[in-house]
Amino acid sequence: MTDAADLRRRTAELLAAHPPTRLPPPPSNEGPAGPHLWSATDRLEFLRARFDAGLAWVHFPEGLGGLGTPRPLQAVVDAELAAAGAPDNAPDRIGIGLGMAAPTILRFGTDEQRRRFLRPLWTGEEVWCQLFSEPGAGSDLAALATRAVRDDRGDWIVDGQKVWTSSAHLARWAILIARTDPEVPKHRGITYFLCDMTDPGVEVRPLRQITGEAEFNEVFLTGVRIPDAHRLGAVGEGWQVAQATLMNERVAIGGTRTPREGGMIGVAAADWRARPGLRTHDLHQRLLTLWVAAEAARLTGERLRQQLSQGQPGPEGSGLKLAFARLAQEISGWEVEFLGEDGLTYDDWTMRRPEGVDFTGREAGYRYLRAKGNSIEGGTSEVLLNIVAERVLGLPPEPRTDKDVAWKDLPR
Ligand SMILES: Cc1cc2nc3c(=O)[nH]c(=O)nc-3n(C[C@H](O)[C@H](O)[C@H](O)COP(=O)(O)OP(=O)(O)OC[C@H]3O[C@@H](n4cnc5c(N)ncnc54)[C@H](O)[C@@H]3O)c2cc1C
């Protein structure tokens, strides 16, 4: 059984075999040292070696970047590697791959799919995006209209339009859900695919956001050919597979691991300490209330992560994401108010194509504007409240009149 001590030993072995930082050259009078002692390891080489040593995500199975150990032990490895100055896999850039595609491929993928996709996903060599939402299917995702039809070679030909696709401009692969049977009720005729974004027929167009940037996109799919080997799960069972992705998405968005006073509340607290001239009694009270709420949310996330060490996330992740969205908006609103004129400056309005969301490295105006999307992405706050009401609190469900109607007969 791998425990914390064993993980420390394995991490030390990885660092010894692949020194991540450049050590000073040996003093000349001692003669040349072996090159391994003072040459830095290439970043990608280090990440691949870390994956192969099972230290990427320790709770994954052996051979797939993990060691099958409880998830909380990941913190032991991360701390040792950070102290040694080892490179990470830029998790902000590959959040959809790490948080959504990977757990879904692990749970529903064939052995071949797991071996083909998980390693380059984790190292960041292949970025992933999520082709779920459509112009007519957001909260009511099961109403989606993108069609996948099987041809006589057994491949799937996909036609349709997706929207709000974060990182599609960077992505090599996408998780995609499409309608394969319009004759059955909407939840039953969906199939889940892994789509190569470089294939002919995939067109990505930028969508500019309130921040001025285009972090997400429209994606048009015209006659895109997907081999059946890139189907994830059974034909017609894509809704169940997508549920696993969405539950993981909420935990990924709402449950980012931060130290006490990390993330946005850390930035707000630093502003408070640095600018005594701007302080008022009312802003102090509100900051303290937000600090306590942020700490409660952080600890709740920590507990959820520990529960997650066994099995898949449940609807509780929706509550965490709900709390995260509310806090992000309230804290960034507080900061803009506290900073007064400085909070209103937003100096670069050129359209950029960012590689991810940067909540702590940017100016207050960016945080304020970007946080608006937090109560929409990954499920709107209203929809998450419905999930918590029905599936956590056991309250009566919303009336659903279309449950037994074939998708083709639904009004659109
Ligand atoms: C920053 C950002 C990034 C995104 N990235 C991606 C991505 O990478 N891939 C992807 O597939 N999608 C992505 N999305 C899309 C996101 O998942 C959808 O916007 C979201 O699910 C809401 O769908 P909608 O925009 O169609 O709004 P609608 O579903 O039309 O909702 C409109 C309003 O009605 C409310 N509403 C709807 N149904 C109910 C109900 N049953 N009860 C109460 N209120 C209800 C909603 O809360 C909302 O206020 C992203 C969105 C944002 C903002």
The ligand as a MOL file (V3000), in Angstrom:
LIG
                    3D

  0  0  0     0  0            999 V3000
M  V30 BEGIN CTAB
M  V30 COUNTS 53 58 0 0 0
M  V30 BEGIN ATOM
M  V30 1 C -17.5050 31.8130 -19.5920 0
M  V30 2 C -18.2980 30.6840 -20.1430 0
M  V30 3 C -17.6530 29.5620 -20.6420 0
M  V30 4 C -18.3970 28.5140 -21.1910 0
M  V30 5 N -17.7220 27.4360 -21.7020 0
M  V30 6 C -18.4210 26.4170 -22.2750 0
M  V30 7 C -17.7340 25.3320 -22.8980 0
M  V30 8 O -16.5020 25.2890 -22.9350 0
M  V30 9 N -18.4660 24.3640 -23.4870 0
M  V30 10 C -19.8190 24.3680 -23.4800 0
M  V30 11 O -20.4230 23.4340 -23.9930 0
M  V30 12 N -20.5330 25.3980 -22.9050 0
M  V30 13 C -19.8470 26.4240 -22.3170 0
M  V30 14 N -20.5200 27.4790 -21.7460 0
M  V30 15 C -21.9800 27.5170 -21.8710 0
M  V30 16 C -22.7600 27.3190 -20.5750 0
M  V30 17 O -22.7020 25.9830 -20.1590 0
M  V30 18 C -24.1950 27.7720 -20.8580 0
M  V30 19 O -24.1540 29.1560 -21.1240 0
M  V30 20 C -25.1210 27.5000 -19.6920 0
M  V30 21 O -25.3440 26.1390 -19.5520 0
M  V30 22 C -26.4640 28.2450 -19.8430 0
M  V30 23 O -27.0450 27.9960 -21.0640 0
M  V30 24 P -27.5880 29.2080 -21.9730 0
M  V30 25 O -26.4870 30.2020 -22.1130 0
M  V30 26 O -28.1540 28.6220 -23.2160 0
M  V30 27 O -28.7320 29.8970 -21.1250 0
M  V30 28 P -30.2500 29.4030 -20.9650 0
M  V30 29 O -30.2630 27.9530 -20.6600 0
M  V30 30 O -31.0270 29.8560 -22.1510 0
M  V30 31 O -30.6950 30.1710 -19.6720 0
M  V30 32 C -31.1860 31.5390 -19.7010 0
M  V30 33 C -31.6470 31.9120 -18.2990 0
M  V30 34 O -32.7610 31.0710 -17.9140 0
M  V30 35 C -32.4980 30.4410 -16.6640 0
M  V30 36 N -33.0790 29.0790 -16.6580 0
M  V30 37 C -32.9960 28.1580 -17.6550 0
M  V30 38 N -33.5980 27.0280 -17.2750 0
M  V30 39 C -34.0660 27.2000 -16.0120 0
M  V30 40 C -34.7750 26.3890 -15.0800 0
M  V30 41 N -35.1270 25.1400 -15.3850 0
M  V30 42 N -35.0720 26.9190 -13.8690 0
M  V30 43 C -34.7130 28.2000 -13.5430 0
M  V30 44 N -34.0340 29.0300 -14.4020 0
M  V30 45 C -33.7210 28.5330 -15.6110 0
M  V30 46 C -30.9860 30.3800 -16.5720 0
M  V30 47 O -30.5430 30.2840 -15.2290 0
M  V30 48 C -30.5660 31.6830 -17.2250 0
M  V30 49 O -30.6280 32.7370 -16.2960 0
M  V30 50 C -19.8060 28.5600 -21.2090 0
M  V30 51 C -20.4700 29.7040 -20.6970 0
M  V30 52 C -19.7230 30.7490 -20.1900 0
M  V30 53 C -20.4530 31.9510 -19.6480 0
M  V30 END ATOM
M  V30 BEGIN BOND
M  V30 1 1 1 2
M  V30 2 1 2 3
M  V30 3 2 2 52
M  V30 4 2 3 4
M  V30 5 1 4 5
M  V30 6 1 4 50
M  V30 7 2 5 6
M  V30 8 1 6 7
M  V30 9 1 6 13
M  V30 10 2 7 8
M  V30 11 1 7 9
M  V30 12 1 9 10
M  V30 13 2 10 11
M  V30 14 1 10 12
M  V30 15 2 12 13
M  V30 16 1 13 14
M  V30 17 1 14 15
M  V30 18 1 14 50
M  V30 19 1 15 16
M  V30 20 1 16 17
M  V30 21 1 16 18
M  V30 22 1 18 19
M  V30 23 1 18 20
M  V30 24 1 20 21
M  V30 25 1 20 22
M  V30 26 1 22 23
M  V30 27 1 23 24
M  V30 28 2 24 25
M  V30 29 1 24 26
M  V30 30 1 24 27
M  V30 31 1 27 28
M  V30 32 2 28 29
M  V30 33 1 28 30
M  V30 34 1 28 31
M  V30 35 1 31 32
M  V30 36 1 32 33
M  V30 37 1 33 34
M  V30 38 1 33 48
M  V30 39 1 34 35
M  V30 40 1 35 36
M  V30 41 1 35 46
M  V30 42 1 36 37
M  V30 43 1 36 45
M  V30 44 2 37 38
M  V30 45 1 38 39
M  V30 46 1 39 40
M  V30 47 2 39 45
M  V30 48 1 40 41
M  V30 49 2 40 42
M  V30 50 1 42 43
M  V30 51 2 43 44
M  V30 52 1 44 45
M  V30 53 1 46 47
M  V30 54 1 46 48
M  V30 55 1 48 49
M  V30 56 2 50 51
M  V30 57 1 51 52
M  V30 58 1 52 53
M  V30 END BOND
M  V30 END CTAB
M  END
